[in-house]
């Protein structure tokens, strides 16, 4: 059951929403790469069907680039956006991902793709695609707990999942490990408690609960709305100034191997 967002979020319109949905990036055709712990998903300007391939704990950045290039054959793209599952500073990963292989820190993604490229935290990219204006808190329920705050169009990736909570961290209780360890019923209670605490602390106008596990909630926490993993693609396009409608769920392809 979807709870309504705070009214102020509906009234405010951010700078990103002022663009027409048909606006094309001034940088040219955009390839968006969403790197996750279980799969790598891609979508490009002018395409209506996302493509994906499995990732996992041994995936290196070089293997990721090779897999993306193979998967994107036949697509035209001038620039690349990458959503990275870890902290990013000035477009560079600052720590190795918890659920992938090694070698991501210091890897030259732009040289590997041979295109101008922007790397951002994956939660920040999905948050940017979910943003409607004002002060928005994004929390991504997935392998861990992604978190981003956007204030008047300014994106601030955060690492709230690593803050202490009970006998561990927020991520320990609301991430995938917490779901598997405590079971769905207790996990839902932990999600509700964590979201309430973060809303009280940060006082956002709008709170978006995204990530792959949002669908496992029987109801959303008060003052929040559900996100969609597809918004990561919209965020990747927005990084280059492109606004576009996203494919409907029925047009998404099955993972490729």
C-alpha positions in Angstrom: 0.0 0.0 0.0 1.6 3.3 -1.1 1.6 6.0 1.5 1.3 9.6 0.2 4.3 11.8 0.1 4.3 15.1 2.0 2.2 17.7 0.2 5.2 20.1 -0.1 7.0 17.7 -2.4 4.0 17.8 -4.8 4.0 21.6 -4.9 7.7 22.1 -5.5 9.3 21.6 -8.9 13.1 21.2 -9.2 15.3 22.4 -11.9 15.5 18.9 -13.4 11.8 18.8 -14.0 11.7 21.9 -16.0 13.1 20.2 -19.1 10.8 18.7 -21.6 10.7 14.9 -21.7 11.7 15.0 -25.4 14.9 17.0 -24.6 18.0 15.4 -26.1 21.4 15.6 -24.3 23.7 18.3 -25.6 26.5 15.7 -25.2 25.0 13.4 -27.7 23.7 9.8 -27.3 24.0 8.5 -23.8 24.8 5.0 -22.6 23.7 4.3 -19.0 25.4 1.5 -17.0 23.8 0.4 -13.7 26.3 -1.8 -11.9 24.7 -4.0 -9.2 25.7 -6.8 -7.0 23.7 -9.4 -9.0 23.5 -7.8 -12.5 24.8 -5.1 -14.7 22.0 -3.3 -16.6 22.3 -0.9 -19.6 20.1 1.4 -21.6 21.0 3.9 -24.3 19.4 7.0 -25.9 16.8 5.9 -28.5 16.5 2.3 -27.1 13.3 1.0 -25.6 14.6 -2.2 -24.0 17.2 -2.5 -21.3 19.8 -5.3 -21.5 21.6 -7.0 -18.6 24.1 -9.7 -17.7 25.0 -11.3 -14.3 27.6 -9.7 -12.1 28.6 -11.3 -8.8 31.5 -11.4 -6.3 34.3 -12.0 -8.9 33.3 -9.3 -11.4 36.2 -6.9 -12.2 35.9 -3.5 -13.8 37.6 -4.8 -16.9 35.2 -7.7 -17.2 32.3 -5.2 -16.7 33.5 -3.0 -19.5 34.0 -5.9 -21.8 30.5 -7.3 -21.0 28.9 -3.9 -21.5 30.6 -3.3 -24.9 29.5 -6.8 -26.0 25.9 -6.2 -24.8 25.7 -2.7 -26.4 26.7 -3.9 -29.9 24.5 -2.2 -32.4 23.8 0.8 -30.2 25.3 4.2 -30.9 26.5 6.3 -27.9 28.8 9.3 -27.5 29.0 9.5 -23.7 28.6 7.1 -20.7 27.1 7.2 -17.3 28.0 4.6 -14.7 26.2 4.0 -11.4 28.8 2.4 -9.1 27.8 0.4 -5.9 30.1 2.3 -3.5 31.4 5.8 -2.5 32.4 8.0 -5.4 34.4 11.3 -5.1 35.0 13.6 -8.1 33.9 10.8 -10.5 36.3 8.2 -9.0 35.4 5.2 -6.9 36.9 5.6 -3.4 36.5 2.1 -2.1 36.2 -1.4 -3.5 32.6 -2.6 -3.8 31.4 -5.1 -1.1 29.7 -7.5 -3.6 32.0 -7.5 -6.6 35.6 -8.3 -7.5 38.6 -6.1 -6.9 40.4 -3.4 -9.0 37.6 -0.8 -9.2 39.5 1.9 -7.3 41.9 3.7 -9.7 40.5 2.0 -12.8 40.3 4.3 -15.9 36.8 3.9 -17.0 36.9 6.7 -19.6 39.9 5.1 -21.3 38.4 1.7 -21.2 35.2 2.9 -22.9 36.9 5.4 -25.1 34.2 7.9 -24.4 33.6 10.9 -22.1 32.2 9.4 -18.9 30.7 10.2 -15.5 30.7 7.8 -12.5 28.4 8.4 -9.6 27.2 6.3 -6.7 24.4 3.9 -7.9 21.9 5.1 -5.2 22.7 8.7 -6.2 21.9 7.9 -9.9 18.6 6.3 -9.0 17.8 9.2 -6.6 18.5 11.7 -9.4 16.0 9.8 -11.6 13.4 9.9 -8.8 13.8 13.6 -8.0 10.8 15.9 -8.3 12.1 19.0 -6.5 12.7 20.3 -3.0 14.6 18.3 -0.4 14.4 14.6 -1.2 15.8 11.6 0.8 16.4 8.5 -1.2 16.9 5.1 0.5 17.7 2.1 -1.6 16.8 -1.4 -0.2 19.0 -3.8 -2.0 22.2 -5.7 -1.2 22.9 -3.0 1.3 21.3 0.4 2.1 21.9 3.1 -0.5 21.3 6.6 0.5 21.3 10.0 -1.1 20.0 13.5 -0.3 19.0 16.0 -3.0 18.4 19.6 -2.0 17.2 22.0 -4.7 18.8 19.9 -7.4 22.1 19.5 -5.6 23.0 15.8 -5.2 24.7 14.7 -2.0 25.5 10.9 -1.9 25.6 9.6 1.7 26.7 6.4 3.5 23.9 6.3 6.1 23.8 2.5 5.9 27.1 2.2 7.7 25.9 4.2 10.8 25.6 2.2 14.0 22.2 0.7 14.7 21.3 -1.9 17.4 24.1 -4.5 17.4 25.4 -3.5 14.0 24.6 -0.9 11.3 21.5 0.1 9.5 22.7 -1.9 6.5 23.1 -5.0 8.7 19.4 -4.9 9.5 17.7 -3.6 6.3 20.1 -4.9 3.7 19.8 -8.3 2.0 21.7 -10.0 4.8 19.3 -8.7 7.4 16.3 -9.9 5.4 17.8 -13.4 5.1 18.9 -13.5 8.8 15.8 -12.1 10.5 13.0 -13.0 8.0 10.6 -10.8 6.1 8.4 -9.9 9.1 11.2 -8.6 11.3 13.0 -7.1 8.3 9.9 -5.0 7.5 9.7 -3.7 11.1 13.4 -2.8 10.9 12.8 -0.9 7.6 9.9 1.0 9.1 12.0 2.0 12.2 15.1 3.0 10.2 13.1 5.1 7.7 11.3 6.8 10.5 14.6 7.6 12.3 16.2 9.0 9.1 13.1 11.1 8.2 13.0 12.6 11.7 16.7 13.4 11.6 16.9 14.9 8.0 13.4 16.3 7.7 13.0 15.9 3.9 10.0 17.1 1.9 9.9 13.9 0.0 11.2 10.4 0.8 11.7 7.7 -1.9 12.2 4.1 -1.0 13.8 2.4 -4.0 16.0 -0.6 -4.6 15.1 -4.1 -5.6 13.7 -5.1 -2.2 11.1 -2.3 -1.9 8.7 -4.8 -3.5 9.0 -7.0 -0.4 7.3 -4.4 1.8 3.6 -5.0 2.4 3.2 -1.2 3.0 5.5 1.8 2.7 6.6 3.7 5.8 4.6 6.9 6.4 5.5 10.0 4.4 7.3 7.9 1.7 6.7 6.8 -1.9 8.0 3.8 -3.8 10.9 4.3 -6.3 11.7 2.1 -9.3 15.0 0.6 -10.3 14.4 2.0 -13.8 14.8 5.5 -12.4 18.6 4.7 -12.3 18.5 5.0 -16.1 16.6 8.3 -16.0 19.2 9.6 -13.5 22.0 8.5 -15.9 20.4 10.4 -18.8 19.9 13.4 -16.5 23.7 13.5 -15.7 24.2 14.6 -19.3 21.1 16.9 -19.5 18.9 14.4 -21.3 15.2 14.0 -20.2 13.3 11.0 -21.6 10.5 8.7 -20.8 11.6 5.2 -19.7 10.5 1.9 -21.1 7.4 0.2 -19.6 8.1 -2.8 -17.5 6.7 -5.1 -20.2 9.4 -4.0 -22.7 12.4 -4.9 -20.5 14.4 -7.9 -21.7 15.4 -10.9 -19.7 19.0 -11.0 -18.5 21.5 -12.1 -21.1 24.4 -14.3 -20.3 
